[in-house]
Amino acid sequence: MTTFEIELPDEAATSALGARMAPMLRDGDILRLSGDLGAGKTTFARAIIAALTDTKDAPSPTYMLVETYDADRFQLWHFDLYRLDDPRDVWELGLEEALDDGVVLVEWPERIDGLLPENSLGLRIETAANGKTRRVTLHADAAWATRLKKAGIV
């Protein structure tokens, strides 16, 4: 596993990173978005959704737990598992279908530890003490590391 760190000066930079990553995504990709409340997970996910679907104000799936979008090349699934009580309930939300058919963005993946494939890309977003600066730590296997480098992300 390779680890990369990216410093982001503000929320706009978090969105820009998501928009830059969107074109490199392909069917079967899984992104695990971790971090404290308000760190920027949803901001990052919304930027990917906007870049791939032209949906400008994607709702946070905090209450619905999952939202789906039709991108040109695949189905895009956005899970927010913050309110998930039992990890087994994620199957009722369509995780199996999502893993078989689409790109999956999962906020709060620690709620379903062990249920996501090892080849998913981990992103941990942390907010600095000043409340504006963010650091994204990417945990990538060799295939993801190659793709991230090729796309100029790291």
C-alpha positions as CSV (number, residue, x, y, z in Angstrom):
1,M,0.0,0.0,0.0
2,T,1.3,3.4,-1.0
3,T,0.4,6.6,0.9
4,F,0.2,10.1,-0.6
5,E,-0.6,13.3,1.1
6,I,-2.1,16.4,-0.6
7,E,-2.5,19.7,1.1
8,L,-5.6,21.7,0.2
9,P,-5.7,25.4,1.2
10,D,-9.5,25.6,1.3
11,E,-12.9,24.1,0.4
12,A,-12.5,25.1,-3.2
13,A,-9.3,23.1,-3.5
14,T,-11.2,20.1,-2.1
15,S,-13.8,20.5,-4.8
16,A,-11.1,20.9,-7.4
17,L,-9.4,17.7,-6.4
18,G,-12.7,15.8,-6.8
19,A,-13.2,17.3,-10.2
20,R,-9.7,16.4,-11.3
21,M,-10.2,12.8,-10.1
22,A,-13.6,12.3,-11.8
23,P,-12.3,11.7,-15.4
24,M,-10.0,8.9,-14.2
25,L,-12.8,6.9,-12.6
26,R,-14.0,3.8,-14.3
27,D,-16.6,1.1,-13.7
28,G,-15.8,-1.0,-10.6
29,D,-13.9,1.8,-8.7
30,I,-14.6,2.3,-5.0
31,L,-13.5,5.4,-3.1
32,R,-13.6,5.2,0.7
33,L,-14.0,8.7,2.1
34,S,-13.0,9.0,5.8
35,G,-12.7,12.0,8.1
36,D,-14.4,13.9,10.9
37,L,-17.8,15.7,10.4
38,G,-17.3,18.7,8.3
39,A,-13.9,17.7,7.0
40,G,-15.0,17.8,3.3
41,K,-16.0,14.3,2.4
42,T,-19.3,15.4,0.9
43,T,-17.7,18.4,-0.8
44,F,-15.3,16.1,-2.5
45,A,-18.0,13.6,-3.5
46,R,-20.3,16.4,-4.8
47,A,-17.4,17.6,-7.1
48,I,-17.0,14.2,-8.6
49,I,-20.8,13.9,-9.1
50,A,-20.9,17.3,-10.7
51,A,-18.0,16.6,-13.0
52,L,-19.5,13.2,-14.2
53,T,-23.2,14.0,-14.3
54,D,-23.7,17.8,-14.5
55,T,-25.7,17.6,-11.2
56,K,-24.6,20.9,-9.6
57,D,-26.4,20.6,-6.2
58,A,-26.2,16.9,-5.4
59,P,-28.0,16.3,-2.1
60,S,-26.0,14.7,0.8
61,P,-27.3,11.2,1.2
62,T,-27.1,11.6,5.0
63,Y,-30.8,10.8,5.5
64,M,-31.4,8.6,2.5
65,L,-28.0,6.9,3.0
66,V,-27.6,6.4,-0.7
67,E,-28.1,8.4,-3.9
68,T,-27.5,7.1,-7.5
69,Y,-26.6,9.0,-10.6
70,D,-26.3,8.1,-14.3
71,A,-22.9,9.0,-15.6
72,D,-22.0,8.5,-19.3
73,R,-19.9,5.4,-18.7
74,F,-21.3,3.9,-15.5
75,Q,-23.8,4.2,-12.6
76,L,-22.4,6.4,-9.8
77,W,-23.4,5.4,-6.2
78,H,-22.9,7.8,-3.3
79,F,-23.3,6.2,0.1
80,D,-23.2,8.2,3.4
81,L,-23.1,5.6,6.2
82,Y,-23.0,8.0,9.2
83,R,-26.5,7.0,10.3
84,L,-26.1,3.2,9.6
85,D,-26.8,1.3,12.7
86,D,-25.9,-2.3,11.6
87,P,-23.2,-2.9,9.0
88,R,-25.4,-5.7,7.5
89,D,-28.0,-3.1,6.6
90,V,-25.8,-1.9,3.9
91,W,-26.8,-4.8,1.7
92,E,-30.4,-3.6,1.8
93,L,-29.2,-0.2,0.4
94,G,-27.9,-1.9,-2.7
95,L,-24.2,-2.2,-2.0
96,E,-23.9,-5.5,-3.7
97,E,-25.4,-4.1,-6.9
98,A,-23.2,-1.0,-6.6
99,L,-20.1,-3.1,-6.3
100,D,-21.1,-5.1,-9.3
101,D,-22.2,-2.2,-11.5
102,G,-20.7,1.2,-11.1
103,V,-18.4,3.6,-9.3
104,V,-19.0,3.7,-5.5
105,L,-18.3,6.7,-3.2
106,V,-18.6,5.7,0.4
107,E,-18.6,8.2,3.2
108,W,-17.9,6.7,6.7
109,P,-16.6,3.4,5.3
110,E,-15.4,2.4,8.8
111,R,-19.1,1.6,9.5
112,I,-18.8,-1.4,7.2
113,D,-15.2,-2.5,7.9
114,G,-14.3,-5.6,6.0
115,L,-17.1,-5.4,3.5
116,L,-15.4,-3.3,0.9
117,P,-12.8,-4.9,-1.5
118,E,-9.1,-4.4,-0.7
119,N,-8.5,-2.7,-4.0
120,S,-10.6,0.4,-3.1
121,L,-8.9,3.8,-2.9
122,G,-8.9,5.2,0.6
123,L,-9.1,9.0,1.2
124,R,-8.8,10.4,4.7
125,I,-9.7,14.1,4.8
126,E,-8.6,16.1,7.8
127,T,-9.2,19.7,8.7
128,A,-6.3,21.8,10.2
129,A,-6.7,23.8,13.4
130,N,-7.4,26.9,11.4
131,G,-10.6,25.3,10.1
132,K,-9.8,26.0,6.4
133,T,-6.7,24.0,5.4
134,R,-7.3,20.4,4.7
135,R,-5.0,17.4,4.2
136,V,-6.0,14.4,2.1
137,T,-4.2,11.2,2.7
138,L,-4.6,8.7,-0.1
139,H,-4.1,5.0,0.6
140,A,-3.6,3.3,-2.7
141,D,-2.6,-0.1,-3.9
142,A,-0.1,-0.4,-6.8
143,A,-2.8,-0.1,-9.5
144,W,-4.4,3.0,-7.9
145,A,-0.9,4.6,-7.4
146,T,-0.1,4.2,-11.0
147,R,-3.5,5.7,-12.1
148,L,-3.1,8.6,-9.7
149,K,0.3,9.4,-11.0
150,K,-0.7,9.1,-14.6
151,A,-3.6,11.5,-14.0
152,G,-1.3,14.0,-12.3
153,I,-3.1,13.8,-9.0
154,V,0.0,12.9,-7.1
